[in-house]
Amino acid sequence: MYKTNYSEVSEFVFLGLSTSRPMQHFLLTFSTVFYVTIVLGNLLVVLTVTFDSHLHSPMYFLLANLSFIDLCLSTLTVPKMISGLYAGQNTISFQGCVIQIFVLHVLGGSEMVLLIAMALDRYVAICKPLHYLTVMSPWMCIWLLVGAWVIGLIHSVAQLAFVVHLHFCGPNEVDSFYCDLPQFIKLACIDTYKLEFIVTANSGFISMGTFFLLIFSYIFILVTVWKRSSRGLSKALSTLSAHITVVILFFGPCIFVYVQPFPTVPMDKFLAILDFMITPILNPAIYTLRNKDMKIAMRRLSSQLLSLRKIS
């Protein structure tokens, strides 16, 4: 039976962001420039944190992993979109679509947990500074990272368990530039009413729950600092503003797509640009340009690379 499902629809066609060829040329240039910036920016963060011993601390360890996940999220969707814009048509195999959905939810779930870990790191650093090195030990950081990937994997498997054996008999056009559950379920040849609630419960509520948990944690940190010293509030707010900005940019599109998984207006594909192209650029910019230690470390890394080139 399952083989029949696969043979009936062997591939999906992405309708993309626009059918206008001039607009596609503009989007091709826009996407290429942004993707190159994403790769360079996030790789720079990962390499700087990896090779600079001054940045071997919990905060930068988590930041480097956030940059890695952002780079993977963009690489999962943007190069495929760029190739489709260049060719004028974009298709993906049935198996490729399922794999893209699976990896997308592994990365998305992992990033959610990683953002919670970063909020925990800031809470301990600001509210419990004397216990920081004890609580956020190297082993704790590793366990937090492993936990993020495991939870992301469980989340993704749980999502696909409900839809991987759906019956597809056509049409095969996806009104987006990537595969995700709302568009995937819409093409199934059955009544998807129950699945709408499953998708909403698993992704929508998780996204909203994590978002409000993070916002509450940041408010709690600010209130705790304000009670201790009003002068320390401005410093804490400056530190946390970057985290809050990233959380809003990441969770905004997620909440819109999964809380209202089958909207009449296809806004989700435009909002997805935030998660796949805008946020991965802003993350390294927000966390590095406002961080004195990161800027100094990047200068050190650049001077080391230049000296190596001169020697060679």
N, C-alpha and C positions, 0 to 999 in steps of 0.2 A: 504493500500500500504506500509506504513512504517513498519507494522508488518512483511510483507513479506521480507523486506530488512534485518530485524534483524534475521529472521529464516534462510535465505540463508547462511549467514556467522555469526556463533554464537561466534567464537573465532578467535584470531590471534596467529600465532606462531612466536616468536622472533628467528631470526637466530643468534643473538648475535654477539660478536666480533670475534669468531673463532669456527670452527667445530672440531678442533683438541682437543682430550681429555686431553693430557698433558698440552697444552696451557690453556685449561679451568681450570685445577687445579691451574696453576700459577695465572690466573686472579682471581680465587676464593680467594686465599690467599691475593693477592694484593688489591682486592676490600674490603675484610673484614677488613684488617688492616687500610686502608684509611677511611672506613666508621666509624669505632670506633674512629679514630682520629678526624674526622669531628664532630661527636656527642660530644665528650669530649671537644674539643677546642671551639666550638661555644656555648655550654652550659655554659662553664666557663666564656666566655665573657658576655653572657646574665645575669648570676647570679652575676658576679662581679659588673656590672653596676647597676643592680637592688638593691643589698644589700649594696653597698658602697655609702654613702651620698656624698663623695668627687667627685664622678663621675656623679652626677645628673646635668649634663649640656647638652645643645643641641647636641654637637658633639658626646658625648657618648650615648645619647639617640638614635640618628640615627644609630650609630655603632651597638648597641645592636639589633636594628630591622633588620639591614643588616645581622647580624649573624643568627637571627631567620629565615629569608627568605632563606638564604643559607642552613641552616639545613633542612628546609622543602623541598627545591629543591632536595637535596641529598636523603632524605627519600622517596621522591616520586618515585625515579627510582632505586637507588642502591640496597636496600634490595631485590627488585624483581629480579634484575640481579643476585645477590648472590644466591638466592634460585634456579634460573634457572641453574646457573653454577654447583651448588651442585647436582641437579637432572639430569643434562645432557639435559634437555629440558625445555623451558620456553614458557608458553602460557598465554594469557590474554583474557578475554571475550570482546565481542564487546562493551558492556556498560562500562566495565572497561577501555578500550582503549580511549573511548570518554571522560570519567571522567579524565583520566590521562592527555590528551591533554588540557582539560579545566583548570585544576589546574596548569599545567605547564605554561600556558600563563597568568594566574592570577598572579602567583609568578614572572614570568619573567617581565611582564609589571610593576608590583609593584616595583621590584628591579631597573628597569630603572629610574622610577620617584624618588625613594629613593636616587639613586646616584646623580641625579640632585639636590635634597634637600641638600645632603652633600656638593656638589660643592657650592651651595648658602651659606651654613654655613661657609665654608672656605673663600669665598669672603668677607662676612661681617666681619669675625674675623680678616682677614689680611688687607683689604682695608678700612673698616669702624669700627675700634675697639671701638670707643667711643659710637657707636650706637648698638653694638652687642647685649647687653642684652635687648634693646628695640625692635630691629627687630626680633631676635631669642628668643622670649618669649616662655614660656611653651605652651600657646595656639597656637602660630604659629607652634611649633613643632608637636603638636597634629593634627592640620589641614593639615600639610604637610604629616603626616603619613596616615591620613584618605584619603587624596587626592590620595596618592600612591596606596592604596588598591582599591579605587573606579575606578581609571583609569585602573588598572590592570584587574579589573572585566569587565569593558566596553570593553576593548581590547579583552579579551578572548571570551566574548559573541559575539562580532562582527565577530571574526574568525570562531567560530563554527556555526554561523547562515548560513554561506555559504556551509557548508559541512556535517552537522548533518543528513541530509536526503538524502545523496548520496546512489546510488544503488550499493550494493556489492554482487557479485555472484562468487567470487573466482578469482585468488588464494588468500590465506590468510596468506602468509609468509611476515613478516616485516623484512627487512634487517637492523636490529638495535637491541638494547636491551631495547628500550622504544618506546612509541607511540608519534608521532608528525605529524603535518599536511603534510609535504612533502611525507613521507612514506604512510600515511593514504590515501591521495588523489590518489597516484599512484595505489592503489588497487581497485579503483572505476571502475565500468563497464560502464563508459561513457568517452567521450573525455574530458580530463582535461586541455585543452589548456587555456581556459579562467580562470580557477581556479588558474593556475600557476601565472597569472598576479595579481589576487586578493590577493593570499598569499604574493607575492613579495611586493605589494603595502602596505599591512597592517602591515606585520612584517619586511620585508627587509628595506623599506624606514624609518620606525619608528626606527629600530635599527641603521641605518646609520645616520639618523637625530639626534638622541639622542647622539650617539657617537661623532659626529663632534661638537655638541653643547657643550658637556662636555670638549672636548679637547680645543675648542676655549675659553671657560670660564677660564680654567686653564692657557692658554697662556695670556689671558687678565689680570689675577691676577698677573702673573709673570712680565709682562710688566709694570703694574701699580706700583708694588713694586720697580722695577729696576729704574723707573723714579724718585722715591722718594729717594731711597738710594741703591747704588750698594752693600753695605754690607748686607742689608736686603734680597737681592735676594737669597743668598745661604741658609739662614734660611727658606725662603718661599719655595724654591725648595725642601729642605729636607722634609718639611711638606707635600707638594703636591705630592711628588714622589710616596708615598704609594697609594694615590687616583688614580693617573694616571696609575699605574701598575694594580690595580684592574679593572679599566675601560677597559683597553686593553685586559686583560684576559677574562673579561665577554663578551665584545662585539665582540671580534675576531671570535669565533665560531658562534655567532648569525648572523653576517653579511655574513659569508661564507655559512651557511645553507640556509638563506632566500633570499639572493640576487641571489644565484644560487640554487634554491630549488630542482632541479631535475638533479644533476650532474651524469655523466656517471660513475665516480669512487666514490664508497660509502665512502667518507672521513668523512661525517658529523657525523657518529657514533663514530669515533675515536676523532674528535674534541669535541664532546659532553662530553667526559671524562673530559675535561678542566672545563666545567661549572658545572658538577655534582660531581667531585671528587677532582680536583686540586685547583680550585678557592676557594671552601668552606674551604679548609685547609689553603690556603695562606692568606685569608682575616683576620682571627684572628691572624695569625703569623705576618703579615705585620703591622697590626694596634696595636698589643700589644707588640711585642718584640722591636719595635722601639719607644714605648711610655713609658716614665718614670712613669707617673701617673698610667697607667694600670698595670705595673709591681709591683708597690708599693701596689696598691689596691688588686692585686691577692695574694701577700704575706700576707696582712692583713686578707683576706678571708680564706686563708689556715690556718693561725694561729688560727683564730676563730673556724674553724671546728675542728682542733686538740684539742683545749681546751675543746670544747663541748664533744668530744669523751672521754677525760680523766675524765670529770665530770660524764658522764654516766657510 
